[in-house]
Amino acid sequence: MSNDALAKLLVERRDDIVNFRLQLATGVVENCRRAREARRDIARIKTIIKEREMLATKGTSE
């Protein structure tokens, strides 16, 4: 995936967490596991982005 696609997916997952919290507050939670999955997806996306940044800086410093 490109960096733009990853950034878009990151925003979607953050929105999922916000929606989950709103559902939790109103007591209408559909899927309790969705928040955990969204947090893990966010961590994966951030890791991929950070790895790409590190490779880019490593390639320019040599």
C-alpha positions as CSV (number, residue, x, y, z in Angstrom):
1,M,0.0,0.0,0.0
2,S,1.1,3.5,-0.6
3,N,1.7,6.0,2.1
4,D,-1.5,7.9,1.1
5,A,-3.6,4.7,1.4
6,L,-2.1,4.0,4.8
7,A,-2.8,7.5,6.0
8,K,-6.4,7.2,4.8
9,L,-6.8,3.8,6.5
10,L,-5.3,5.3,9.7
11,V,-8.0,8.0,9.7
12,E,-10.7,5.4,9.2
13,R,-9.5,3.3,12.1
14,R,-9.4,6.3,14.4
15,D,-12.9,7.2,13.4
16,D,-13.9,3.6,14.2
17,I,-12.6,4.0,17.7
18,V,-14.4,7.3,18.2
19,N,-17.7,5.7,17.0
20,F,-17.1,2.7,19.3
21,R,-16.7,5.0,22.3
22,L,-19.9,6.8,21.4
23,Q,-21.7,3.5,21.1
24,L,-20.2,2.4,24.4
25,A,-21.4,5.6,26.1
26,T,-25.0,5.2,24.7
27,G,-25.0,1.5,25.5
28,V,-25.5,0.3,21.9
29,V,-22.3,-1.6,21.3
30,E,-22.5,-3.9,18.3
31,N,-19.1,-5.6,18.5
32,C,-16.8,-5.2,21.6
33,R,-13.8,-6.6,19.7
34,R,-13.9,-3.9,17.0
35,A,-12.1,-1.4,19.2
36,R,-9.2,-3.8,20.0
37,E,-8.9,-4.6,16.3
38,A,-8.9,-1.0,15.3
39,R,-6.1,-0.2,17.9
40,R,-4.0,-3.0,16.6
41,D,-4.5,-1.9,13.0
42,I,-3.4,1.6,14.0
43,A,-0.3,0.2,15.6
44,R,0.5,-1.8,12.5
45,I,0.0,1.1,10.2
46,K,2.2,3.4,12.3
47,T,4.9,0.7,12.4
48,I,4.9,0.4,8.6
49,I,5.0,4.2,8.2
50,K,7.9,4.5,10.7
51,E,9.8,1.7,9.0
52,R,9.5,3.4,5.6
53,E,10.7,6.7,7.1
54,M,13.7,5.1,8.7
55,L,14.6,3.4,5.4
56,A,14.3,6.7,3.6
57,T,16.5,8.5,6.0
58,K,19.0,5.6,6.1
59,G,19.2,5.6,2.3
60,T,19.9,9.3,2.1
61,S,22.5,9.4,4.9
62,E,24.8,6.9,3.2
